[in-house]
Amino acid sequence: MTEEQTKLLYVFENQVHRLMQMCNDLKSENHDLAASIAEWQTKYQELEAELKTIEAKYDNLKTARIIEVKQDDFKGAKDRLSRLVSEVDKCLALLND
């Protein structure tokens, strides 16, 4: 083997080693990125579940508020009806006198 061929072989071996190292580095980076993606997916699923819980609580709160308003309306109507009954009773009392 000539000296030039030896040099070329040496350069080729160095480039192959460098490519192998780059390949290993990229595999490691790929593994890290896959782990990061899995972590973010887990966090996303947790946040989605939390959002559903909050939305359910909000819907329950809206329903409770509607019921509260209806009860207030019912109480107000009951008070108005009581006043009307009192007025009718007064009118009847005046007519009976």
C-alpha positions as a printed Julia matrix, in Angstrom:
97×3 Matrix{Float64}:
    0.0    0.0    0.0
    1.41   3.37  -0.96
    1.78   6.28   1.35
   -1.0    8.19  -0.43
   -3.36   5.26  -0.1
   -2.52   5.01   3.59
   -3.34   8.69   4.05
   -6.6    8.3    2.15
   -7.49   5.28   4.27
   -6.68   7.24   7.42
   -8.84  10.18   6.28
  -11.64   7.8    5.34
  -11.48   6.06   8.73
  -11.58   9.42  10.52
  -14.59  10.51   8.5
  -16.38   7.21   9.2
  -15.65   7.57  12.92
  -16.88  11.15  12.82
  -20.05  10.08  11.01
  -20.59   7.29  13.53
  -20.18   9.77  16.38
  -22.62  12.16  14.72
  -25.06   9.28  14.27
  -24.75   8.37  17.96
  -25.21  12.01  18.95
  -28.33  12.26  16.79
  -29.71   9.03  18.25
  -29.18  10.43  21.73
  -30.83  13.71  20.79
  -33.72  11.82  19.18
  -34.17   9.81  22.36
  -34.17  12.99  24.47
  -36.69  14.63  22.15
  -38.95  11.57  22.25
  -38.86  11.66  26.05
  -39.66  15.37  25.98
  -42.6   14.77  23.62
  -43.94  12.06  25.92
  -43.65  14.42  28.88
  -45.47  17.19  27.03
  -48.19  14.79  25.91
  -48.73  13.72  29.52
  -48.89  17.34  30.63
  -51.33  18.09  27.79
  -53.59  15.22  28.84
  -53.51  16.41  32.45
  -54.41  19.94  31.39
  -57.19  18.64  29.16
  -58.65  16.68  32.08
  -58.36  19.75  34.31
  -60.11  21.85  31.65
  -62.98  19.35  31.46
  -63.31  19.43  35.25
  -63.34  23.23  35.3
  -65.88  23.34  32.46
  -68.12  20.92  34.36
  -67.82  23.04  37.51
  -68.62  26.16  35.47
  -71.7   24.5   33.98
  -72.81  23.48  37.46
  -72.28  27.03  38.68
  -74.35  28.42  35.81
  -77.12  25.94  36.59
  -77.01  26.84  40.28
  -77.16  30.53  39.38
  -80.19  29.97  37.15
  -81.92  28.03  39.93
  -81.06  30.8   42.41
  -82.52  33.44  40.11
  -85.67  31.38  39.65
  -85.98  30.96  43.42
  -85.59  34.71  43.86
  -88.3   35.24  41.25
  -90.47  32.71  43.07
  -89.9   34.49  46.4
  -90.69  37.85  44.82
  -93.86  36.47  43.26
  -94.86  34.96  46.59
  -94.34  38.32  48.32
  -96.41  40.13  45.68
  -99.16  37.55  46.0
  -99.16  37.95  49.79
  -99.53  41.74  49.42
 -102.38  41.28  46.95
 -104.14  38.87  49.32
 -103.71  41.37  52.14
 -105.19  44.14  49.99
 -108.11  41.92  49.01
 -108.67  41.07  52.68
 -108.69  44.79  53.54
 -111.14  45.49  50.74
 -113.41  42.67  51.94
 -113.19  43.96  55.5
 -114.19  47.43  54.32
 -117.11  46.01  52.35
 -118.31  44.01  55.36
 -118.35  47.08  57.6
